Amino acid sequence: MHMYVPFPLDQVDLQAPLPVNVWDPDGTLLLRKGDVIRDEAHRELLESHLPMVTETEFRQWTFRYTSAIDRKLRRNEPLQAIAGVTRPMGLEPIPADQERPLAERWLDVHAVLSLLLYQGAEAQDFMHRLHQLEARCAVLLSTRVDDSLFLLVQMLQDRAIGYSTTHALLCAALCREVSASLGHADASRRSLFLAALSMNIGMTRLHDELSVRPVEPGPSDRQRIEAHPQAAVTLLHGHGVRDETWLKLVRHHHRELPMPGTLAEADPLLVMALVLKLADMYVARLSPRANRRGLSAHHAARDIFLSSNSQPSPIGALFIKTLGIYIPGSYVRLASGEVGVVVRRGRKANTPMIYALLNRQGLPLGEPALRDTRDPGCEVVAGVEAESVKVRLQPGKLLARL
C-alpha cells in the first residue's frame, strides 16, 4: 500500500509538465505525470480535491531542492541566495545509501535543519521540509544507528558546526532509541521525534551564540531562555502544527515534572515528556561550551540516572539500558591505561567497543587499535572528557575501519 502526503500545487508552474502522479486521498488519479495545470481556475479545482502524492515520489521530487540548499549552505552563500532556491521540475533518483558516506549525509541533514530552524517564522513550506528531514533521519537511524550516534556525538565537539542543530538531532536520535522500548504507538513516538527536532526553534540563534560566548547568560538572555518553549509552540502552531502531543512536549520540555514510580503505571504523555527532558539534559551535559567543559559520558549518564531527590529514576535507568553508560562517540580510559573512543554499544552497559587512541603514557598510537572491553585488562575504568583528548579524529574514516 502506498503512503500519501499532501502535494503543494501552488509550487508547480502553470503549463509545466507534472513530475509526479497526483491523487486524491481516496486514491483516485487526478493528474498523470506529464499533465499540466492549465490555469489558476484549474489549480483551485484540483486543490479542492486535496491533492496527494506518494511519499516515495515526493521524496524524489524534493531531493534536488534540498541538495541545492545544502550546496549553498556549505559554500556560506547569503541567506537571500538560499531563500531564492526554487523547487525544480522533474525527478532525480535519490542516491543509494552506499554511494555517499554516512558522515556526509549527516552533515547534509544538519545543514537543512539548521536553515529551517534559523528561518523560524519566515520558513516557507515548513511542514513538508521538516517531514522530509524526518524521513531522511529515520533511514539513517534505522540502518546505522550506532554509527549515527557516534557521528552526532563527535559533531557536538566541533565548534565549526552549529551547536543548536546538532543538539536537536542528537536529542531526536536518543528519544527515538529510548522510546522504542516503551511500547507507545508509532504516532506518539513520531510526535516525540518531531518535538526533539523543533523544541529550541524559539531560540536557535541565541542557543548557538551562547555555546561560543565565554561568559554566563545575562538577565535578558535568561528571560529568552525561559520563554523559548512557549515561543516555539507559538511558532510551530503558526506553521500549521496541530499535533497536540508534539506541542505539549515542546511546551513542557523545561518544566519540573513528577518522576513516576514505575513506567507501566505512568501516563504515556508524562513518560514521553520526561524522555525528552532527560535527552535535552544529557546532550547539554555532554556538550562543551566556551564557558565550561563538557562532562564525560559517565557523568552525564549519572546525572540523568538520578532524580532530583538523588534516587534512581526508572526513565534514567531506561536511558542507561538503551544507550549504555558510554555512548558511541564519547571517550573512556581503560584498565590498561589507554584512552579510546567508543564506536559501538556493547551487550552490557559498561562493555562498549573501543578504538584505543592514546597509550598509557598519553601519546597517540600510530593507528587506532580495536579493543574488546570484556577482556581482562581492557575494561573501562572511567569516562574521559572530550576536551582532554588531544587527538584530532576523522570520524568518517574511523568508522570505515570497522
Buried (B, 14 or more C-beta within 10 A) or exposed (E): EEEBBBBBBEBBEEEEEBBBBBBBEEEEEBBEEEEBBEEEEBBEEBEEBBBBBBBBBBBBBBBBBBBBBBBBBEEEBEEEEBBEBEBBBEBBEBEEEEEEBBBEBBBBBBBBBBBBBBBBEEBEBBBBBBBBBBBBBEEBBEEBBBBBBBBBBBBBBEEEBBBBBBBBBBBBBBBBBBBEEBEBEEEBBBBBBBBBBBBBBBBBEBBBBBBEBEEEBEEEBEEBBEEBBEBBBBBBEEBEBEBEBBBBBBBBBBEEBEBBEEBEEBEBBBBBBBBBBBBBBBBBBBBBBEEEEBBBBBBBBBBBBEBEEEEEBBBBBBBBEBBBBBBBBBBBBBBBBBBBBBBBBBEEBBBBBBBBBBBEEEEBBEEBEEBEBBEEEBBBEBBBBBEEBEEEBEBBEBBEEE
